[in-house]
């Protein structure tokens, strides 16, 4: 009983819920892959659904970081005097 007193029941329930949800997601993905391998229509559906992940935009902060990195890289190439790489 000491273990249950140390762990709050709410947090324990949340952890168990998250683990169960992750397991259901993996099970669903596994079933989709098996279904897609069995029939050509399934493969087309599989390939049509998964690119929808790219709908989520890249945060503006990350784009700014990439632009800064590119500027620094161009600046270093100019300072070194090396010919630009292809």
C-alpha positions as CSV (number, residue, x, y, z in Angstrom):
1,X,0.0,0.0,0.0
2,X,2.9,2.4,0.4
3,X,3.5,2.4,-3.3
4,X,-0.1,3.4,-4.0
5,X,0.2,6.2,-1.4
6,X,3.4,7.5,-3.1
7,X,1.8,7.6,-6.6
8,X,-1.2,9.7,-7.1
9,X,-4.0,7.7,-8.6
10,X,-4.8,10.4,-11.2
11,X,-1.3,10.2,-12.6
12,X,-1.3,6.4,-12.6
13,X,-4.6,6.5,-14.6
14,X,-3.2,9.0,-17.1
15,X,-0.1,6.9,-17.7
16,X,-2.1,3.7,-18.2
17,X,-4.5,5.6,-20.5
18,X,-1.6,6.9,-22.6
19,X,0.0,3.5,-22.9
20,X,-3.3,1.9,-24.0
21,X,-3.9,4.6,-26.6
22,X,-0.4,4.2,-28.0
23,X,-0.9,0.4,-28.2
24,X,-4.2,0.9,-30.1
25,X,-2.5,3.3,-32.5
26,X,0.3,0.8,-33.2
27,X,-2.2,-2.0,-33.6
28,X,-4.3,0.0,-36.1
29,X,-1.2,1.0,-38.1
30,X,-0.1,-2.7,-38.2
31,X,-3.5,-3.8,-39.4
32,X,-3.4,-1.1,-42.1
33,X,0.0,-2.3,-43.3
34,X,-1.2,-5.9,-43.4
35,X,-4.4,-4.9,-45.2
36,X,-2.4,-2.8,-47.7
37,X,-0.1,-5.7,-48.5
38,X,-3.1,-8.0,-49.2
39,X,-4.8,-6.0,-51.9
40,X,-3.7,-3.4,-54.4
41,X,-6.6,-1.2,-53.5
42,X,-5.4,-1.2,-49.9
43,X,-2.0,-0.2,-51.0
44,X,-3.4,2.8,-52.9
45,X,-5.5,3.8,-49.9
46,X,-2.5,3.4,-47.6
47,X,-0.4,5.6,-49.8
48,X,-3.2,8.2,-50.1
49,X,-3.8,8.5,-46.3
50,X,-0.3,8.8,-44.9
51,X,0.9,11.9,-46.9
52,X,-1.9,13.8,-45.0
53,X,0.7,14.0,-42.2
54,X,2.3,16.8,-44.2
55,X,-0.7,19.0,-43.7
56,X,0.6,20.2,-40.4
57,X,2.7,23.3,-41.0
58,X,6.3,23.8,-40.0
59,X,6.4,26.4,-37.1
60,X,7.7,29.9,-38.1
61,X,10.5,29.7,-35.5
62,X,12.0,26.7,-37.1
63,X,11.9,28.4,-40.6
64,X,13.7,31.4,-39.1
65,X,16.4,29.1,-37.6
66,X,17.0,27.4,-40.9
67,X,17.3,30.8,-42.7
68,X,19.9,31.9,-40.1
69,X,21.8,28.7,-40.5
70,X,21.9,29.2,-44.3
71,X,23.1,32.7,-43.9
72,X,25.9,31.6,-41.6
73,X,26.9,28.9,-44.0
74,X,27.0,31.2,-46.9
75,X,29.1,33.7,-44.9
76,X,31.6,31.0,-43.9
77,X,32.0,29.9,-47.6
78,X,32.6,33.6,-48.6
79,X,35.2,34.0,-45.9
80,X,37.1,30.8,-46.6
81,X,37.5,31.7,-50.3
82,X,36.6,28.1,-51.4
83,X,34.6,27.8,-54.6
84,X,30.9,27.2,-54.0
85,X,30.0,23.6,-53.7
86,X,27.3,22.1,-55.9
